Amino acid sequence: MKVAIADDDPIVCSSLSTILTATGTADVIWTANDGQSALESFQAPGGRPDVLLLDVQMPGMDGLEAAERIIAMDSAARVLFLTTFADKEYISRALALGAKGYVIKQDVASVVPALQAVMAGQTVLGAEAVANLSLGDEDKRTRKNPADTVPRRFQTLTDREREIVALVADGLDNQAIARRLYLSEGTVRNHISAILAKTNLANRTQLAVEWLSSQES
């Protein structure tokens, strides 16, 4: 596939370009560091990529405005936001504009499966984006401390680790978890190793049993 990258950090553009090229995932046809440059590059002859990876906050014209103009110009444009900002307002606006996905820069390895999913016609949302999109302001004000409801054995786990435990309990293997969360299998394995160490459990079977038991209590 042909991919373009717009991010205000040149190092991010360079790193992503290297990864996508080295893995044979895509040819990066151009990079930009602000929305205006991205718009101009997209309009240039031969400048329309299969997927545009776009950051939200950039100097001058931001990613949301750039996406709005690009999609208005080409309704078939595939825009995938890749950003550190998980604000509900940003996510909602991006999807309303017609973006094909919104992924948080939590793991560089998530980019490749996200791109592949967009090319396959799917809309991609990272786990943090889904959580923030479904959690309203009122919910945020009234939400209990997770430590109040999470069993003692699992209280030392991060939100991401608990999410992985729940998927293990659902019977998903590492590959399926990686696809679901847009992570690499290696990252999932590392998370599970850390989870087993923190919970003092021997294997994923015990982990699943303990988790399911805790949800029933």
C-alpha positions as CSV (number, residue, x, y, z in Angstrom):
1,M,0.0,0.0,0.0
2,K,1.0,3.6,-0.4
3,V,1.1,5.6,2.9
4,A,1.6,9.2,3.8
5,I,2.5,10.5,7.2
6,A,1.7,13.9,8.8
7,D,3.1,14.6,12.2
8,D,4.7,17.6,13.8
9,D,7.6,15.6,15.0
10,P,10.1,14.8,12.2
11,I,11.5,11.9,14.2
12,V,8.0,10.3,14.4
13,C,7.7,10.6,10.6
14,S,11.2,9.1,10.1
15,S,10.7,6.3,12.5
16,L,7.3,5.3,11.1
17,S,8.7,5.5,7.5
18,T,11.5,3.2,8.5
19,I,9.2,0.7,10.1
20,L,6.7,0.6,7.3
21,T,9.4,0.3,4.7
22,A,11.5,-2.3,6.5
23,T,8.6,-4.5,7.2
24,G,7.4,-4.4,3.7
25,T,4.1,-3.0,4.9
26,A,3.9,0.1,2.7
27,D,5.7,2.6,0.6
28,V,5.8,6.0,2.2
29,I,5.2,8.5,-0.6
30,W,5.5,11.7,1.5
31,T,5.7,13.1,5.0
32,A,4.6,16.5,6.3
33,N,4.9,18.3,9.6
34,D,1.7,20.4,9.6
35,G,-1.8,20.3,8.2
36,Q,-1.2,22.8,5.4
37,S,1.7,20.8,4.1
38,A,-0.3,17.6,4.3
39,L,-3.1,19.1,2.3
40,E,-0.8,20.5,-0.3
41,S,1.1,17.2,-0.6
42,F,-2.2,15.3,-0.9
43,Q,-3.4,17.6,-3.7
44,A,-0.1,17.3,-5.7
45,P,0.1,14.9,-8.7
46,G,0.6,11.4,-7.4
47,G,0.2,12.5,-3.8
48,R,-2.9,10.6,-2.9
49,P,-2.0,7.7,-0.6
50,D,-4.0,4.6,0.2
51,V,-3.9,5.6,3.8
52,L,-2.9,8.9,5.4
53,L,-1.5,8.7,8.9
54,L,-2.4,12.0,10.6
55,D,-1.6,13.6,13.9
56,V,-4.2,15.8,15.6
57,Q,-2.2,18.7,17.1
58,M,0.1,20.3,14.6
59,P,1.2,24.0,14.1
60,G,-0.9,26.2,11.9
61,M,-3.6,23.9,10.3
62,D,-4.2,21.0,12.7
63,G,-4.9,17.4,11.7
64,L,-8.6,17.7,12.2
65,E,-9.0,20.6,9.8
66,A,-6.6,19.0,7.3
67,A,-8.7,15.8,7.5
68,E,-11.9,17.8,7.0
69,R,-10.6,19.4,3.8
70,I,-9.0,16.3,2.4
71,I,-12.2,14.2,2.9
72,A,-14.3,17.0,1.5
73,M,-12.1,17.0,-1.6
74,D,-11.9,13.1,-1.8
75,S,-14.7,11.2,0.0
76,A,-12.8,8.0,-0.6
77,A,-9.7,9.2,1.3
78,R,-8.7,6.9,4.1
79,V,-7.5,9.0,7.1
80,L,-6.1,7.2,10.1
81,F,-5.4,9.4,13.1
82,L,-2.3,8.4,15.1
83,T,-1.8,10.7,18.1
84,T,-1.1,11.0,21.8
85,F,-4.4,12.8,22.4
86,A,-7.3,10.6,23.5
87,D,-9.8,13.4,24.2
88,K,-13.4,12.4,23.6
89,E,-14.0,15.6,21.6
90,Y,-11.1,14.9,19.2
91,I,-12.2,11.3,18.7
92,S,-15.9,12.2,18.1
93,R,-15.0,14.9,15.7
94,A,-12.5,12.7,13.8
95,L,-15.1,10.0,13.3
96,A,-17.8,12.5,12.4
97,L,-15.5,13.9,9.7
98,G,-15.2,10.4,8.1
99,A,-11.8,9.3,9.4
100,K,-11.2,5.5,9.2
101,G,-9.7,5.2,12.6
102,Y,-8.2,6.8,15.7
103,V,-5.2,5.1,17.3
104,I,-3.2,6.3,20.3
105,K,0.6,6.3,20.1
106,Q,0.8,3.6,22.8
107,D,2.8,1.1,20.8
108,V,4.5,1.7,17.5
109,A,3.7,-2.0,16.6
110,S,0.0,-1.2,16.6
111,V,0.4,0.9,13.4
112,V,0.9,-2.0,11.0
113,P,-2.2,-4.0,12.0
114,A,-4.2,-0.7,12.1
115,L,-3.2,0.2,8.6
116,Q,-4.0,-3.3,7.3
117,A,-7.5,-3.1,9.0
118,V,-8.2,0.2,7.4
119,M,-7.2,-1.2,4.0
120,A,-9.6,-4.1,4.6
121,G,-12.4,-1.6,5.0
122,Q,-12.6,-1.6,8.8
123,T,-12.8,1.4,11.1
124,V,-10.1,1.2,13.7
125,L,-10.3,2.5,17.3
126,G,-7.6,1.9,19.8
127,A,-8.6,0.7,23.2
128,E,-8.1,4.1,24.9
129,A,-10.1,5.8,22.2
130,V,-13.0,3.3,22.7
131,A,-12.9,3.8,26.5
132,N,-12.9,7.6,26.2
133,L,-15.5,7.7,23.5
134,S,-17.9,5.6,25.6
135,L,-17.3,7.4,28.8
136,G,-19.3,10.6,29.2
137,D,-18.4,13.5,31.4
138,E,-21.0,12.5,33.9
139,D,-19.5,9.0,34.0
140,K,-16.1,10.5,34.6
141,R,-17.4,12.5,37.6
142,T,-19.2,9.6,39.2
143,R,-16.8,6.8,38.3
144,K,-15.5,4.9,41.3
145,N,-11.9,4.4,42.1
146,P,-11.0,1.1,40.2
147,A,-9.3,-0.1,43.3
148,D,-12.7,-0.1,45.1
149,T,-14.1,-2.8,42.8
150,V,-11.0,-4.7,41.5
151,P,-10.1,-7.8,43.6
152,R,-7.0,-7.5,45.7
153,R,-5.0,-9.9,43.4
154,F,-5.5,-7.7,40.4
155,Q,-5.3,-4.3,42.0
156,T,-1.6,-3.9,41.1
157,L,-2.3,-4.3,37.4
158,T,-2.6,-1.4,35.1
159,D,-5.8,-0.8,33.1
160,R,-4.1,-2.3,30.0
161,E,-3.0,-5.4,31.9
162,R,-6.6,-5.9,33.2
163,E,-7.9,-5.5,29.7
164,I,-5.5,-8.3,28.6
165,V,-6.5,-10.5,31.5
166,A,-10.1,-10.2,30.5
167,L,-9.3,-11.2,27.0
168,V,-7.3,-14.2,28.2
169,A,-10.3,-15.2,30.3
170,D,-12.4,-14.9,27.1
171,G,-10.2,-17.6,25.6
172,L,-8.3,-15.4,23.2
173,D,-4.7,-16.4,22.3
174,N,-1.8,-13.9,22.0
175,Q,-2.3,-13.4,18.3
176,A,-6.0,-12.6,18.7
177,I,-5.3,-10.3,21.7
178,A,-2.7,-8.5,19.6
179,R,-5.2,-8.0,16.7
180,R,-7.9,-6.8,19.1
181,L,-5.7,-4.2,20.8
182,Y,-3.5,-3.3,17.9
183,L,-0.4,-4.5,19.7
184,S,2.4,-6.8,18.6
185,E,2.4,-10.4,19.8
186,G,5.7,-9.7,21.6
187,T,4.1,-6.8,23.5
188,V,1.2,-9.1,24.5
189,R,3.6,-11.8,25.7
190,N,5.5,-9.2,27.8
191,H,2.3,-8.0,29.3
192,I,1.2,-11.5,30.3
193,S,4.6,-12.3,31.8
194,A,4.3,-9.1,33.9
195,I,0.8,-10.0,34.9
196,L,1.7,-13.5,36.0
197,A,4.6,-12.1,38.1
198,K,2.4,-9.4,39.7
199,T,-0.5,-11.9,40.5
200,N,1.8,-14.7,41.6
201,L,0.0,-17.1,39.2
202,A,1.8,-19.9,37.3
203,N,0.1,-19.8,33.9
204,R,-2.7,-18.2,31.8
205,T,-5.1,-21.0,32.8
206,Q,-4.9,-20.1,36.4
207,L,-5.1,-16.4,35.4
208,A,-8.3,-17.0,33.5
209,V,-9.9,-19.0,36.4
210,E,-8.9,-16.4,39.0
211,W,-10.3,-13.6,36.8
212,L,-13.6,-15.3,36.1
213,S,-14.0,-16.2,39.8
214,S,-13.4,-12.6,40.7
215,Q,-16.0,-11.3,38.3
216,E,-18.6,-13.6,39.7
217,S,-18.0,-12.6,43.3
